[in-house]
Amino acid sequence: MTDPYRILGLAADASDEQIKAAYRQLAKGMHPDAGGDADTFMRMQTACDLLLDPLRRKVFDATGYDPEFADPADLQGALVIEALVNEIVLDERQAGTFDPLAGMRIKLAHDIQKARFHIREMEGHKARIEGHMERLKRRPETDVLGFMLKARIDAISHSMAETKRKIEAAERAVKLLDAYSYAVDPPERTAQGLKSR
């Protein structure tokens, strides 16, 4: 994640006036018309826009993320995590009695394993269809069967590509979760808490 404060050389508590002043100062030398790099200038503009928008700035300060600065792979991983967060919300066990992060990691590992198995299955289907196509004797005027088999290969290839994207998103989610740990209460404390109810 790119840090808009670092781009503009500001502290996290910078005022709107300080943000505008820093942007103007940097823009003088970074503008493409003055020989600056267009991409760098655009990043400066985006940083300034983010920090001057109270809602976006608040979200960035709280989460460290903004869609315009986020790595697309991180966003995909965050979407995977978001779906898993619903499972935490719906789990009726008390906080501290179980490790929801461990559950998320197990679910992600299972999903990745299942997706890899699915890709291997699809590769086998694709190879068999290709083998049939090589052996198929075509009628000279039309090739309806060949067209249908080719359409299946294309559909399988598309499905494999989509599954690979899901694996990449799940793997990125695992990496994002690596930064977190969860404190589970010792078993005797959990048992005492249940008895006192």
Backbone as CSV, one residue per row, in Angstrom:
resi,resn,N_x,N_y,N_z,CA_x,CA_y,CA_z,C_x,C_y,C_z
1,MET,0.837,-1.180,0.000,0.000,0.000,0.000,0.872,1.229,0.000
2,THR,0.583,2.152,-0.890,1.309,3.409,-0.964,0.797,4.337,0.125
3,ASP,1.700,5.050,0.776,1.329,5.953,1.866,1.247,7.383,1.337
4,PRO,0.040,7.983,1.306,-0.096,9.337,0.787,0.649,10.374,1.625
5,TYR,0.792,10.116,2.923,1.541,11.050,3.766,3.009,11.078,3.347
6,ARG,3.561,9.900,3.074,4.963,9.818,2.667,5.165,10.481,1.303
7,ILE,4.216,10.291,0.395,4.328,10.890,-0.941,4.443,12.410,-0.830
8,LEU,3.646,12.995,0.058,3.645,14.457,0.205,4.606,14.937,1.287
9,GLY,5.281,14.008,1.972,6.247,14.384,3.000,5.588,14.999,4.219
10,LEU,4.480,14.421,4.647,3.697,14.984,5.743,3.573,14.010,6.911
11,ALA,3.275,14.568,8.073,2.951,13.758,9.246,1.470,13.385,9.171
12,ALA,1.082,12.358,9.906,-0.296,11.873,9.863,-1.305,12.869,10.418
13,ASP,-0.838,13.847,11.184,-1.762,14.839,11.741,-1.756,16.155,10.958
14,ALA,-1.276,16.127,9.722,-1.184,17.350,8.899,-2.569,17.955,8.670
15,SER,-2.614,19.282,8.703,-3.873,19.995,8.460,-4.113,20.107,6.955
16,ASP,-5.331,20.501,6.588,-5.650,20.701,5.172,-4.719,21.739,4.552
17,GLU,-4.419,22.787,5.288,-3.531,23.841,4.769,-2.124,23.292,4.523
18,GLN,-1.646,22.455,5.436,-0.320,21.850,5.261,-0.314,20.902,4.058
19,ILE,-1.400,20.184,3.869,-1.498,19.270,2.728,-1.451,20.050,1.423
20,LYS,-2.246,21.112,1.337,-2.273,21.943,0.121,-0.919,22.573,-0.140
21,ALA,-0.267,23.069,0.918,1.045,23.714,0.759,2.087,22.702,0.282
22,ALA,2.079,21.496,0.863,3.039,20.460,0.456,2.815,20.067,-0.998
23,TYR,1.544,19.930,-1.377,1.224,19.563,-2.755,1.721,20.637,-3.721
24,ARG,1.413,21.910,-3.413,1.847,23.009,-4.308,3.360,23.037,-4.448
25,GLN,4.060,22.848,-3.332,5.524,22.884,-3.355,6.091,21.760,-4.234
26,LEU,5.565,20.550,-4.046,6.055,19.405,-4.828,5.636,19.509,-6.300
27,ALA,4.432,20.021,-6.531,3.908,20.100,-7.903,4.744,21.003,-8.784
28,LYS,5.371,22.016,-8.204,6.198,22.942,-8.995,7.294,22.197,-9.757
29,GLY,7.947,21.281,-9.095,9.037,20.553,-9.746,8.622,19.235,-10.375
30,MET,7.460,18.712,-9.999,7.044,17.396,-10.473,6.054,17.433,-11.629
31,HIS,5.536,18.580,-11.951,4.532,18.653,-13.029,5.164,18.205,-14.338
32,PRO,4.450,17.411,-15.134,5.009,16.949,-16.415,5.437,18.097,-17.343
33,ASP,4.752,19.226,-17.268,5.138,20.377,-18.095,6.475,20.975,-17.660
34,ALA,6.862,20.699,-16.401,8.132,21.201,-15.879,9.205,20.113,-15.934
35,GLY,8.926,19.029,-16.664,9.908,17.949,-16.810,9.738,16.811,-15.821
36,GLY,8.667,16.845,-15.027,8.431,15.785,-14.054,7.791,14.556,-14.695
37,ASP,7.801,13.486,-13.948,7.225,12.224,-14.405,5.709,12.266,-14.229
38,ALA,4.969,11.921,-15.274,3.501,11.985,-15.246,2.914,11.045,-14.195
39,ASP,3.460,9.835,-14.062,2.938,8.882,-13.078,3.163,9.382,-11.655
40,THR,4.332,9.925,-11.390,4.628,10.458,-10.061,3.697,11.621,-9.741
41,PHE,3.476,12.478,-10.731,2.577,13.618,-10.532,1.155,13.150,-10.236
42,MET,0.697,12.122,-10.952,-0.653,11.592,-10.723,-0.773,11.003,-9.319
43,ARG,0.279,10.326,-8.859,0.262,9.777,-7.504,0.193,10.896,-6.464
44,MET,0.895,12.008,-6.738,0.832,13.159,-5.832,-0.582,13.735,-5.789
45,GLN,-1.199,13.852,-6.957,-2.566,14.372,-7.011,-3.524,13.453,-6.256
46,THR,-3.371,12.163,-6.466,-4.237,11.191,-5.790,-4.032,11.254,-4.281
47,ALA,-2.774,11.393,-3.849,-2.484,11.508,-2.417,-3.141,12.752,-1.836
48,CYS,-3.031,13.856,-2.535,-3.631,15.110,-2.078,-5.148,14.973,-2.012
49,ASP,-5.744,14.418,-3.054,-7.202,14.236,-3.080,-7.664,13.362,-1.911
50,LEU,-6.947,12.275,-1.657,-7.302,11.376,-0.566,-7.249,12.110,0.769
51,LEU,-6.159,12.826,1.012,-5.982,13.467,2.318,-6.910,14.655,2.532
52,LEU,-7.381,15.252,1.452,-8.315,16.374,1.586,-9.774,15.938,1.648
53,ASP,-10.028,14.673,1.396,-11.382,14.140,1.501,-11.521,13.540,2.902
54,PRO,-12.314,14.159,3.776,-12.372,13.705,5.179,-12.747,12.230,5.341
55,LEU,-13.697,11.739,4.566,-14.122,10.347,4.700,-13.033,9.387,4.230
56,ARG,-12.471,9.636,3.044,-11.408,8.748,2.543,-10.215,8.760,3.486
57,ARG,-9.871,9.945,4.000,-8.729,10.046,4.910,-9.006,9.260,6.194
58,LYS,-10.204,9.379,6.721,-10.552,8.657,7.942,-10.446,7.145,7.724
59,VAL,-10.961,6.670,6.594,-10.885,5.244,6.284,-9.436,4.821,6.106
60,PHE,-8.639,5.629,5.399,-7.232,5.291,5.208,-6.501,5.257,6.547
61,ASP,-6.736,6.268,7.388,-6.066,6.299,8.689,-6.435,5.092,9.545
62,ALA,-7.675,4.635,9.427,-8.133,3.497,10.232,-7.675,2.158,9.684
63,THR,-7.599,2.043,8.350,-7.336,0.729,7.743,-5.998,0.625,7.024
64,GLY,-5.449,1.770,6.617,-4.224,1.749,5.810,-4.499,1.468,4.347
65,TYR,-5.781,1.465,3.952,-6.150,1.153,2.574,-6.973,2.260,1.957
66,ASP,-6.763,2.440,0.679,-7.603,3.275,-0.169,-7.611,2.599,-1.536
67,PRO,-8.778,2.446,-2.146,-8.848,1.718,-3.417,-7.913,2.250,-4.501
68,GLU,-7.675,3.552,-4.522,-6.817,4.099,-5.578,-5.341,3.820,-5.348
69,PHE,-4.952,3.558,-4.109,-3.548,3.283,-3.807,-3.271,1.802,-3.562
70,ALA,-4.309,1.032,-3.371,-4.126,-0.373,-3.004,-3.632,-1.204,-4.178
71,ASP,-2.843,-2.176,-3.841,-2.420,-3.180,-4.809,-3.663,-3.997,-5.158
72,PRO,-3.990,-4.148,-6.450,-5.194,-4.907,-6.822,-5.237,-6.313,-6.217
73,ALA,-4.082,-6.938,-6.083,-4.046,-8.280,-5.486,-4.440,-8.218,-4.009
74,ASP,-4.014,-7.149,-3.307,-4.410,-6.991,-1.913,-5.919,-6.793,-1.797
75,LEU,-6.488,-6.036,-2.726,-7.934,-5.822,-2.701,-8.683,-7.138,-2.905
76,GLN,-8.191,-7.976,-3.819,-8.825,-9.277,-4.031,-8.715,-10.136,-2.771
77,GLY,-7.549,-10.097,-2.137,-7.378,-10.829,-0.888,-8.291,-10.304,0.208
78,ALA,-8.450,-8.980,0.264,-9.334,-8.378,1.266,-10.785,-8.797,1.029
79,LEU,-11.185,-8.926,-0.227,-12.552,-9.379,-0.516,-12.775,-10.814,-0.037
80,VAL,-11.746,-11.640,-0.176,-11.842,-13.018,0.317,-11.987,-13.005,1.838
81,ILE,-11.181,-12.170,2.499,-11.250,-12.076,3.957,-12.617,-11.557,4.388
82,GLU,-13.145,-10.600,3.655,-14.452,-10.038,4.006,-15.522,-11.131,4.066
83,ALA,-15.481,-12.046,3.112,-16.447,-13.147,3.125,-16.247,-14.026,4.360
84,LEU,-15.002,-14.208,4.786,-14.728,-15.030,5.965,-15.124,-14.324,7.257
85,VAL,-15.098,-12.996,7.247,-15.481,-12.240,8.432,-16.939,-12.522,8.789
86,ASN,-17.772,-12.739,7.785,-19.172,-13.071,8.056,-19.296,-14.321,8.919
87,GLU,-18.394,-15.270,8.722,-18.427,-16.483,9.537,-18.103,-16.171,10.994
88,ILE,-17.198,-15.222,11.231,-16.873,-14.815,12.603,-18.100,-14.149,13.233
89,VAL,-18.733,-13.280,12.471,-19.900,-12.561,12.977,-21.019,-13.523,13.354
90,LEU,-21.210,-14.552,12.554,-22.308,-15.498,12.794,-21.978,-16.572,13.830
91,ASP,-20.690,-16.718,14.179,-20.290,-17.720,15.169,-20.717,-17.225,16.550
92,GLU,-21.509,-18.012,17.242,-22.082,-17.579,18.515,-21.188,-17.861,19.722
93,ARG,-20.026,-18.443,19.510,-19.103,-18.657,20.624,-18.566,-17.309,21.109
94,GLN,-18.208,-17.256,22.373,-17.702,-16.028,22.982,-16.281,-15.730,22.497
95,ALA,-15.991,-14.443,22.395,-14.632,-14.019,22.030,-13.648,-14.577,23.049
96,GLY,-12.525,-15.073,22.566,-11.495,-15.631,23.436,-11.625,-17.113,23.669
97,THR,-12.771,-17.699,23.305,-12.951,-19.140,23.511,-12.480,-19.960,22.322
98,PHE,-12.218,-19.302,21.211,-11.729,-19.975,20.008,-10.921,-18.968,19.200
99,ASP,-10.159,-19.454,18.252,-9.319,-18.591,17.422,-9.945,-18.473,16.041
100,PRO,-10.633,-17.360,15.764,-11.256,-17.214,14.454,-10.237,-17.115,13.318
101,LEU,-9.047,-16.583,13.625,-8.004,-16.500,12.587,-7.562,-17.888,12.153
102,ALA,-7.417,-18.785,13.115,-7.041,-20.171,12.765,-8.110,-20.778,11.877
103,GLY,-9.373,-20.527,12.207,-10.467,-21.034,11.377,-10.423,-20.456,9.968
104,MET,-10.114,-19.172,9.873,-10.012,-18.540,8.550,-8.861,-19.144,7.747
105,ARG,-7.741,-19.348,8.420,-6.571,-19.916,7.736,-6.847,-21.340,7.265
106,ILE,-7.519,-22.130,8.101,-7.863,-23.510,7.727,-8.801,-23.497,6.524
107,LYS,-9.806,-22.623,6.561,-10.760,-22.524,5.444,-10.043,-22.131,4.158
108,LEU,-9.146,-21.153,4.245,-8.403,-20.722,3.054,-7.525,-21.854,2.516
109,ALA,-6.830,-22.546,3.402,-5.974,-23.660,2.963,-6.817,-24.738,2.287
110,HIS,-7.978,-25.038,2.855,-8.872,-26.031,2.257,-9.358,-25.560,0.883
111,ASP,-9.761,-24.296,0.784,-10.238,-23.764,-0.497,-9.148,-23.797,-1.562
112,ILE,-7.923,-23.459,-1.172,-6.801,-23.483,-2.123,-6.534,-24.908,-2.591
113,GLN,-6.523,-25.849,-1.647,-6.284,-27.255,-1.997,-7.379,-27.769,-2.937
114,LYS,-8.626,-27.453,-2.613,-9.750,-27.888,-3.439,-9.667,-27.275,-4.841
115,ALA,-9.289,-26.009,-4.923,-9.181,-25.342,-6.224,-8.052,-25.946,-7.054
116,ARG,-6.938,-26.267,-6.422,-5.827,-26.895,-7.157,-6.227,-28.269,-7.679
117,PHE,-6.969,-29.031,-6.874,-7.469,-30.326,-7.324,-8.403,-30.138,-8.514
118,HIS,-9.254,-29.125,-8.453,-10.192,-28.836,-9.540,-9.434,-28.500,-10.830
119,ILE,-8.366,-27.749,-10.714,-7.564,-27.419,-11.903,-6.966,-28.687,-12.501
120,ARG,-6.444,-29.566,-11.640,-5.873,-30.822,-12.155,-6.942,-31.640,-12.875
121,GLU,-8.144,-31.678,-12.315,-9.250,-32.386,-12.966,-9.551,-31.776,-14.338
122,MET,-9.626,-30.443,-14.387,-9.938,-29.759,-15.648,-8.835,-29.965,-16.681
123,GLU,-7.577,-29.996,-16.213,-6.479,-30.267,-17.142,-6.635,-31.646,-17.767
124,GLY,-7.061,-32.628,-16.960,-7.298,-33.968,-17.481,-8.428,-33.996,-18.498
125,HIS,-9.529,-33.302,-18.193,-10.648,-33.224,-19.144,-10.197,-32.586,-20.455
126,LYS,-9.464,-31.505,-20.327,-8.999,-30.785,-21.518,-8.091,-31.672,-22.364
127,ALA,-7.173,-32.383,-21.718,-6.251,-33.260,-22.450,-7.016,-34.377,-23.164
128,ARG,-8.040,-34.932,-22.498,-8.815,-35.994,-23.140,-9.577,-35.469,-24.358
129,ILE,-10.178,-34.287,-24.219,-10.908,-33.709,-25.353,-9.953,-33.434,-26.510
130,GLU,-8.772,-32.896,-26.191,-7.783,-32.630,-27.247,-7.377,-33.933,-27.932
131,GLY,-7.234,-35.010,-27.143,-6.911,-36.316,-27.724,-8.006,-36.811,-28.650
132,HIS,-9.261,-36.612,-28.271,-10.380,-37.004,-29.137,-10.369,-36.181,-30.422
133,MET,-10.071,-34.888,-30.290,-10.072,-34.027,-31.482,-8.996,-34.451,-32.474
134,GLU,-7.832,-34.862,-31.938,-6.758,-35.304,-32.820,-7.149,-36.558,-33.598
135,ARG,-7.957,-37.422,-32.999,-8.339,-38.677,-33.629,-9.626,-38.580,-34.438
136,LEU,-10.329,-37.479,-34.273,-11.616,-37.325,-34.938,-11.427,-37.113,-36.440
137,LYS,-12.112,-37.927,-37.230,-12.097,-37.738,-38.685,-13.253,-36.818,-39.014
138,ARG,-12.949,-35.732,-39.681,-13.961,-34.713,-39.946,-14.626,-34.926,-41.291
139,ARG,-15.897,-34.518,-41.294,-16.606,-34.500,-42.574,-16.083,-33.302,-43.345
140,PRO,-15.936,-33.431,-44.659,-15.303,-32.360,-45.424,-16.078,-31.036,-45.434
141,GLU,-17.415,-31.061,-45.424,-18.158,-29.807,-45.576,-18.424,-29.075,-44.256
142,THR,-18.498,-29.798,-43.139,-18.763,-29.160,-41.842,-17.966,-29.861,-40.754
143,ASP,-17.839,-29.164,-39.634,-17.168,-29.781,-38.484,-17.904,-29.381,-37.209
144,VAL,-19.177,-29.750,-37.134,-20.005,-29.391,-35.987,-19.438,-29.994,-34.705
145,LEU,-19.082,-31.267,-34.742,-18.554,-31.932,-33.552,-17.237,-31.298,-33.118
146,GLY,-16.363,-31.023,-34.082,-15.094,-30.367,-33.767,-15.315,-28.999,-33.131
147,PHE,-16.300,-28.255,-33.648,-16.632,-26.946,-33.094,-17.107,-27.085,-31.648
148,MET,-17.951,-28.078,-31.392,-18.470,-28.289,-30.034,-17.358,-28.669,-29.066
149,LEU,-16.470,-29.550,-29.524,-15.363,-29.960,-28.664,-14.426,-28.780,-28.377
150,LYS,-14.175,-27.969,-29.395,-13.324,-26.778,-29.221,-13.976,-25.807,-28.235
151,ALA,-15.304,-25.655,-28.311,-16.019,-24.784,-27.374,-15.855,-25.295,-25.942
152,ARG,-15.873,-26.620,-25.764,-15.664,-27.188,-24.428,-14.254,-26.893,-23.918
153,ILE,-13.274,-27.020,-24.806,-11.889,-26.720,-24.417,-11.780,-25.256,-23.987
154,ASP,-12.397,-24.366,-24.752,-12.361,-22.937,-24.409,-13.023,-22.687,-23.055
155,ALA,-14.158,-23.335,-22.805,-14.864,-23.168,-21.525,-14.013,-23.691,-20.367
156,ILE,-13.357,-24.824,-20.578,-12.488,-25.393,-19.545,-11.313,-24.457,-19.285
157,SER,-10.715,-23.925,-20.347,-9.589,-22.999,-20.187,-10.009,-21.757,-19.417
158,HIS,-11.193,-21.246,-19.727,-11.710,-20.070,-19.018,-11.932,-20.392,-17.538
159,SER,-12.504,-21.539,-17.255,-12.754,-21.958,-15.878,-11.450,-22.141,-15.110
160,MET,-10.440,-22.706,-15.773,-9.136,-22.878,-15.132,-8.519,-21.527,-14.794
161,ALA,-8.613,-20.569,-15.712,-8.057,-19.233,-15.465,-8.767,-18.563,-14.291
162,GLU,-10.079,-18.714,-14.227,-10.856,-18.142,-13.126,-10.479,-18.800,-11.801
163,THR,-10.299,-20.105,-11.813,-9.909,-20.822,-10.595,-8.518,-20.392,-10.145
164,LYS,-7.613,-20.177,-11.093,-6.260,-19.700,-10.739,-6.334,-18.320,-10.096
165,ARG,-7.221,-17.443,-10.587,-7.387,-16.118,-9.984,-7.914,-16.249,-8.547
166,LYS,-8.815,-17.209,-8.334,-9.346,-17.426,-6.984,-8.247,-17.927,-6.045
167,ILE,-7.384,-18.789,-6.559,-6.260,-19.279,-5.749,-5.351,-18.122,-5.377
168,GLU,-5.033,-17.260,-6.353,-4.163,-16.105,-6.082,-4.782,-15.198,-5.025
169,ALA,-6.090,-14.961,-5.107,-6.770,-14.110,-4.122,-6.734,-14.754,-2.738
170,ALA,-6.964,-16.065,-2.675,-6.929,-16.764,-1.388,-5.517,-16.753,-0.801
171,GLU,-4.505,-16.939,-1.653,-3.120,-16.897,-1.172,-2.765,-15.502,-0.667
172,ARG,-3.266,-14.468,-1.343,-3.020,-13.095,-0.880,-3.737,-12.866,0.458
173,ALA,-4.930,-13.421,0.605,-5.658,-13.307,1.878,-4.854,-13.947,3.006
174,VAL,-4.250,-15.100,2.731,-3.416,-15.768,3.741,-2.266,-14.848,4.147
175,LYS,-1.636,-14.211,3.162,-0.525,-13.298,3.477,-0.998,-12.103,4.296
176,LEU,-2.174,-11.573,3.966,-2.708,-10.445,4.731,-2.999,-10.853,6.177
177,LEU,-3.465,-12.076,6.366,-3.768,-12.558,7.720,-2.517,-12.855,8.532
178,ASP,-1.375,-13.064,7.847,-0.128,-13.363,8.557,0.263,-12.261,9.545
179,ALA,-0.204,-11.046,9.309,0.148,-9.922,10.183,-0.632,-9.936,11.492
180,TYR,-1.615,-10.828,11.617,-2.491,-10.845,12.788,-2.250,-12.073,13.657
181,SER,-2.513,-11.890,14.939,-2.560,-13.025,15.865,-3.794,-12.833,16.746
182,TYR,-4.190,-13.875,17.420,-5.410,-13.828,18.228,-5.134,-14.479,19.574
183,ALA,-5.519,-13.804,20.647,-5.305,-14.328,21.999,-6.518,-15.138,22.427
184,VAL,-6.299,-16.420,22.660,-7.353,-17.310,23.142,-7.162,-17.485,24.641
185,ASP,-8.276,-17.412,25.379,-8.214,-17.594,26.831,-7.747,-19.008,27.155
186,PRO,-7.009,-19.158,28.265,-6.635,-20.515,28.693,-7.894,-21.333,28.961
187,PRO,-7.848,-22.638,28.748,-9.044,-23.482,28.915,-9.705,-23.345,30.284
188,GLU,-8.913,-23.239,31.381,-9.514,-23.153,32.708,-10.286,-21.848,32.886
189,ARG,-9.817,-20.771,32.301,-10.528,-19.495,32.404,-11.845,-19.549,31.615
190,THR,-11.788,-20.165,30.443,-12.994,-20.315,29.632,-14.022,-21.157,30.370
191,ALA,-13.582,-22.251,31.012,-14.509,-23.120,31.742,-15.109,-22.377,32.926
192,GLN,-14.322,-21.557,33.642,-14.831,-20.776,34.765,-15.870,-19.774,34.296
193,GLY,-15.620,-19.169,33.154,-16.562,-18.180,32.603,-17.886,-18.819,32.262
194,LEU,-17.861,-20.043,31.781,-19.096,-20.743,31.425,-19.871,-21.158,32.687
195,LYS,-19.130,-21.537,33.756,-19.785,-21.957,35.002,-20.483,-20.789,35.690
196,SER,-19.930,-19.593,35.570,-20.480,-18.437,36.292,-21.776,-17.916,35.668
197,ARG,-22.170,-18.457,34.542,-23.396,-17.967,33.887,-24.627,-18.570,34.475
